[in-house]
């Protein structure tokens, strides 16, 4: 395997917050840095762009150290070859779309005419050729996003950083723009790092997910692995799964005091058990017969979830359960109401936590 | 419909306490009355020939020239200073900001004396300038420019620093990611972004320089054609020919009002 284009170990100490994220991205690869607000995603992006120095660790692009405090290596932002699409785009308000895109090539030594020609090509590529003369304030959110992408790509950076590229768009525009962004990223030969808190953006756009929480990587892998086997509550919530950690002994996983779940998989030691909210059945009294995994719980809250209702349950484990409105009516679900929860072993998924 | 509207309007008018309304009205009269007096006493009949008198045009030309040069000097030195104060963290920044505003509160006459002590023939720098380059500043047109710039520069620095603080510094970061160094970023991104604030600051600075009196007369004296600007001419005329003073004042007032009108959109209507 060839060396990754971006090879970094980002270590940043900032007044009580510590970012510690190893990160490698190959040429042509799209990696999503996914995490809740305050996880350190933006800090990582600023460190990569050279807007924030590393405290320790290293950052190399194409084998060249851009930031390595131990060797006093430091390349300022303007000489890094790192393109950034900012969350609110930051298109220069005093320049037209064309001039915004031509700004980078001009700074990289292209003469005026060459820079404008290149800017025109890039605008055409993102479908904005006919809006070349517009000022940023005359552009819609989706249009501004495309100009920002063209501006970042026009300097042909080795590394492209996208900071929540779709967050500022309304739902409809986001759908179209996401598909289009996917197309452009597929054609882009460099390494791409996408910073987002939206799991859908990450799943659609990225080849690989790196999940950060509180400045640390908590899970890493392709979309299928991360969604099937979440390792933290945050990831489990993102993909809509109940996730519990316990101790496995064969088909039995002890997830809480007094509650042992029977699972389909067979394993030993520390383990995660995951199951869908729709796999949780609710009963007014202790169910007899079939499901072996039953426990007494209390309704903590009920809210709409698509066509169903999502019920949050307190008990030995906190669980989300999806029920149909008729079922909810029959159970007379209200906060504080005691119910019995049941999950079939066949609908659980257990995997090692080690 | 109209009726309820009228009632509501009356009620709102009645809500203003007399204790505030009365001084407010007095304040307005106090500000406007002298201008009315000036207009009332203007010798309109002889105005054209008085305006054409040789001294008036000379003083006006000198005033416009020195105020413009002083503004250019302020732009040259004040904009980088404002940028430094707004964008660079350095020890003693608060002290520097306080020092910049000193000429704002300093009586201009004191400023003139201070300038003499530095740039005068026997001043800290004046003697050296004279001996080395043969440059004499006091009692010259250059001295007028210097005195006006000294008094007017804080207006520019404060306006531009405020404009810089009001713009999103992340535009400069975006420029850096596109390959722009700090100087290119300053000229191609920062300056265009603060252009409105810069223009307002420059006009304010120019107006202050145009009206400068104390520092000018102390540092540059009152030589017609060389250092006698409009305010100095007004003061001198008042001793000999009141009507001439009125005419000169009217000219200055007209110029000031023209500036105010030009700035209306940016300053006067802003809340």
Interface residues (C-beta under 8 A of the other chain):
Chain A: X49 X50 X51 X76 X77 X78 X79 X80 X82 X83 X84 X86 X90 X92 X93 X94 X103 X104 X107 X108 X151 X152 X155
Chain B: X168 X170 X171 X173 X174 X175 X176 X177 X178 X179 X180 X181 X184 X188 X189 X192 X193 X195
